[in-house]
Amino acid sequence: MATNGNATVAIDGARLWQSLMDMARVGATPEGGSRREALTDADAAGRALFAGWCAAEGCVLHTDAVGNLFVRRPGGDATLPPVLMGSHLDTQPSGGRFDGIYGVLAALEVVRALNAARVATRHPIEIAVWMNEEGARFSPPMMGSGVFAGVFPECAVLDAVAQDGARLEDELKRLGWRGSAPAALAAHPVAAYFEAHIEQGPVLEARGHEVGVVTGAQGQRWFEAVVTGREAHAGPTPMELRRDALVAGAKLVLEVERIGKAHGGSGMVGILDVAPHSRNVIPGRAFLTIDLRHEQEAALDRMEADLRAVCDGLSRDGIAVALKDFWSFPVTPFDPVLVGRVRAAAAARGVVASDIVSGAGHDAVYMARVVPTAMVFIPCEGGVSHHPAENIEPGHAAIGCQVLCDAVLATA
């Protein structure tokens, strides 16, 4: 096998696309998307398919204590830490075929291309399939990478309970994913981390660019709000005497939207539940989830202060609004050296690329806290993601994978 030197390795775009389509059949939905929620049988089937492909390439596989899967291609110097690529295979309940999956299978295509070209690297190269990135069945999201990076305590994640009542550690054991290796960087050193991903937004498509060089990720702050009023019969209770929790909750929804626009960031209410959920009973309780995002930490501080002031203002006349922190991560810059390698790889291939900030959370956000990290984005049709209509162009998939390959090879 030849050593790297200045070797050029060509990925096989058709092979990559076929792998994406084969994976899409696992948990396929009638609407054309995929449903493989974390730690379900469908998730396990997708991982098993991927593991078989990796074993066929002569890779060594192991699973850590929280179910993260690592796939290793040996390097010339076994004492060096691996250059890691990765993403996730779990999906939203009504997910698409590419969110996360593209990053895992692009990484596999890099390994396949290196093997086909008989190119050896000094560093080992690894692929990570992170456990429960989506946070749909078990919450919060990015659990596997979060434990690995020291953000979440392992015991808390193992004890997490899904919306359907399942306990995470029990599901790991049921699927055979409860490995013995500690889920920690200290036990599994990493030299660098790369993640390829669909943009999940419309910016690259609007620019007509083929690749996004991701310089970092927006900060996110998630909250839960409970609005408490008073239940009463809709007929006999005059309007002026009502303490309608839903009316206050609706005002809060509009205020969250205003906050996002006013500060040049993003504000959204994703869940709104009302009790007692009866046609002729004035709601006495409303529960809301709030998502604030911005690429500047100071602006995110102002958005949160605005939100808290709104909640305080709504807490009057028999209505109480309680706001609770749920989950957050700060504005996250990526490693300038690795970002530069992605940028240089795109330029060397004549790829039309531009810098971009990620508006979504990814496993790379947690990995960036502990190891040098970079991401490669490709456009997605209409900016649609977390939806069965999520789509990408085969040509973009190949170009992004080639840029990933070149940047990884330059590092490993």
Buried (B, 14 or more C-beta within 10 A) or exposed (E): EEEBEEBEBEBBBEBBBEBBEEBBEBBBBEEBBBBBBBBBEBBBBBBEBBBEBBEEBEBEBEBBBBBBBBBBBBBBEEEBBBBBBBBBBBBBBBBBBBBBBBBBBBBBBBBBBBBBBEBBBBBBBBBBBBBBBBBBBBBBBBBBBBBBBBBBEBEEBBEBEBEEEBBBBBBBEEBEBBBEEBBBBEEBEBBBBBBBBBBBBBBBBEBEBBBBBBBBBBBBBBBBBBBBBBBBEEEEBEEEEBBBBBBBBBBBBEBBBEBBEEBEBBBEBEEBEBBEEEEEBBBBBBBBBBBBBBBBEEBBBBBBEBBEEBBEEBBEEBBBBEBEEBBBBBBBEBBEEBBBBBBBBBEEBEBEBBEBBBBBBBBBBBBBBBBBBBBBBBBBBEBBBBBBBBBBBBEBBBBBBBBBBBBBBBBB
